[in-house]
Amino acid sequence: MKLKSKQLTEGRSEFLLLGSIIALLIAFSPYLFYLYEIFPNAPVWENSFFTYESKYYLNVTTAMWTYLGKMTPLFLLLIWFFTCKHWWYHVILIPTGMYAFQLVVAFYEDVYMDTSIFMDINGLIYLAPFFIIILSFVYLVRIKVFDRVYGLDLSELEETEISVFSPISDKDLKEVKSFQDEDDHEEIDQSNILVEDYYRKL
């Protein structure tokens, strides 16, 4: 018993620690965006590891402002995706993919100075297959969830005609007639009781 309570306490501690880290990361996300201000206001950024030249934006600060403007919502969407417990959480991958695509396009344009291959306006064309796959998967998940919540068997729905104007089956017709017969018997019994009471009063 003590071992179970200890494991439960450790599990809650890990849960609180992970939640606190995620909350801090979300709270400091604006600072992630404003990191662009630490980069040099020049077309070339030289450091001990590499040299970066901004060819499209002609300014490293502007380039980093563009990159971080894509990375910050991408970062928040990834946190949302990995922590969301709703059945539709896969649909979060659609805006995530959009920001990831825009980030790659911005970097490609700035480094290679080539806007003929990737254009932001044509982003939806490149992402359309990805959108269709994700939406199809989410729709299938929705069907499974609907089936589990309402206890429906989808294979039976295909075999059964569900229509307001569908003809009544023989089984249902017999049940309706039996109900009608019972109602008629009840009316006859009540009428007999009334007649017997009338004669008794006489």
C-alpha positions in Angstrom: 0.0 0.0 0.0 2.8 2.4 0.9 4.6 1.5 -2.4 1.5 2.4 -4.4 1.0 5.7 -2.6 4.7 6.5 -3.2 4.4 5.7 -6.9 1.3 7.8 -7.1 3.1 10.7 -5.4 6.0 10.4 -7.7 3.7 10.3 -10.7 2.0 13.5 -9.6 5.3 15.2 -8.9 6.5 14.4 -12.5 3.2 15.6 -13.9 3.4 18.9 -12.0 7.1 19.3 -13.0 6.3 18.7 -16.7 3.3 21.0 -16.6 5.4 23.7 -14.9 8.1 23.5 -17.6 5.5 23.7 -20.4 3.8 26.7 -18.7 7.2 28.4 -18.5 8.0 27.7 -22.1 4.7 29.2 -23.2 5.1 32.2 -20.9 8.5 32.9 -22.3 7.5 32.5 -26.0 7.3 36.3 -26.6 11.0 36.5 -25.5 11.8 33.8 -28.1 10.4 36.1 -30.8 12.3 39.2 -29.6 15.6 37.4 -29.8 16.0 38.9 -33.3 17.1 42.1 -31.6 20.4 40.5 -30.5 21.5 39.8 -34.1 23.6 42.4 -36.0 21.9 45.0 -38.1 24.1 44.1 -41.1 23.9 41.9 -44.2 26.6 39.5 -42.8 26.8 37.8 -39.4 30.2 36.3 -38.5 30.8 34.1 -35.5 33.3 31.5 -34.4 31.1 28.7 -35.9 29.9 30.0 -39.2 29.2 33.0 -41.3 25.6 33.9 -42.3 24.9 36.3 -45.2 21.4 37.6 -45.8 21.0 37.9 -49.5 17.3 38.4 -49.9 16.5 40.6 -46.8 20.0 42.3 -47.0 19.8 42.5 -43.2 20.4 39.7 -40.6 18.0 41.4 -38.1 15.2 41.4 -40.7 15.9 37.8 -41.6 15.9 36.7 -38.0 12.7 38.7 -37.4 11.1 36.8 -40.3 12.4 33.4 -39.1 11.4 33.9 -35.4 8.0 35.2 -36.6 7.5 31.7 -38.0 9.3 29.7 -35.3 7.3 31.2 -32.4 3.8 30.0 -33.5 5.4 26.8 -34.7 6.9 26.2 -31.3 3.5 26.9 -29.6 1.6 24.7 -32.0 4.1 21.8 -31.3 3.5 22.2 -27.6 -0.2 22.2 -28.2 0.0 19.1 -30.4 2.1 17.0 -27.9 0.0 18.0 -24.9 -3.5 18.0 -26.4 -5.8 15.1 -25.3 -8.7 15.8 -27.6 -9.5 13.3 -30.4 -9.0 16.0 -33.1 -5.4 16.9 -32.1 -4.0 15.6 -35.4 -5.6 18.6 -37.1 -3.1 20.8 -35.3 -0.5 19.5 -37.7 -2.1 21.5 -40.5 -1.2 25.0 -39.2 2.0 23.5 -37.9 2.9 22.3 -41.4 2.0 25.7 -42.8 4.4 27.6 -40.5 7.1 25.0 -41.1 6.7 25.4 -44.8 6.9 29.2 -44.6 10.0 28.9 -42.4 11.7 26.7 -45.0 10.7 29.0 -47.8 11.9 32.1 -46.0 15.3 30.5 -45.3 15.6 29.2 -48.8 14.9 32.5 -50.4 17.3 34.3 -48.1 20.2 31.9 -48.5 19.9 31.0 -52.2 18.2 34.2 -53.4 15.9 32.0 -55.5 12.1 32.8 -55.5 11.3 30.8 -58.6 10.9 27.4 -57.0 9.0 28.2 -53.7 6.6 31.0 -53.4 4.6 31.8 -50.3 1.4 32.4 -52.4 1.7 28.8 -53.8 2.1 27.3 -50.4 -1.4 25.9 -50.3 -0.7 24.0 -53.5 2.3 22.3 -52.0 0.5 21.6 -48.7 -2.8 20.5 -50.2 -1.9 16.7 -50.2 -0.7 17.0 -46.6 -4.0 18.8 -45.6 -6.1 16.1 -47.3 -4.2 13.3 -45.6 -4.6 14.9 -42.1 -8.2 15.7 -42.6 -9.0 12.2 -43.9 -7.3 10.7 -40.8 -9.1 13.1 -38.5 -12.4 12.2 -40.1 -11.7 8.4 -39.6 -10.8 9.1 -36.0 -14.1 11.0 -35.6 -16.1 8.1 -36.9 -14.4 5.7 -34.5 -15.0 8.1 -31.6 -18.6 8.6 -32.6 -19.0 4.8 -32.8 -17.5 4.3 -29.4 -19.5 7.1 -27.7 -22.9 6.1 -29.1 -22.3 2.4 -29.4 -23.2 2.2 -33.1 -21.9 -0.5 -35.4 -21.2 1.2 -38.7 -21.4 -2.0 -40.6 -25.0 -2.5 -39.5 -25.8 1.1 -40.6 -24.9 0.2 -44.2 -27.2 -2.9 -44.2 -30.2 -1.2 -42.4 -32.3 1.4 -44.2 -32.6 4.4 -41.9 -35.4 6.5 -43.4 -38.5 8.2 -42.2 -40.4 7.1 -45.2 -39.0 3.5 -45.2 -41.8 0.8 -45.2 -42.6 -0.8 -41.9 -41.3 -4.3 -41.4 -43.6 -7.4 -40.7 -42.1 -7.7 -37.2 -42.9 -4.0 -36.3 -46.4 -4.4 -37.9 -47.1 -7.4 -35.6 -46.0 -5.4 -32.6 -48.2 -2.5 -33.5 -51.2 -4.8 -34.0 -50.6 -6.4 -30.6 -50.5 -3.0 -29.0 -53.8 -2.1 -30.7 -55.4 -5.4 -29.6 -54.3 -4.8 -26.0 -55.9 -1.3 -26.2 -59.1 -2.7 -27.6 -59.2 -5.3 -24.8 -58.8 -2.7 -22.2 -61.6 -0.6 -23.8 -63.9 -3.7 -23.8 -63.1 -4.5 -20.2 -63.8 -0.9 -19.1 -67.1 -0.9 -21.0 -68.1 -4.2 -19.4 -67.3 -2.8 -15.9 -69.5 0.3 -16.7 -72.4 -1.9 -17.8 -72.1 -4.1 -14.7 -72.1 -1.1 -12.5 -75.2 0.3 -14.2 -77.2 -3.0 -13.7 -76.1 -3.2 -10.0 -77.6 0.3 -9.4 -80.8 -0.8 -10.9 
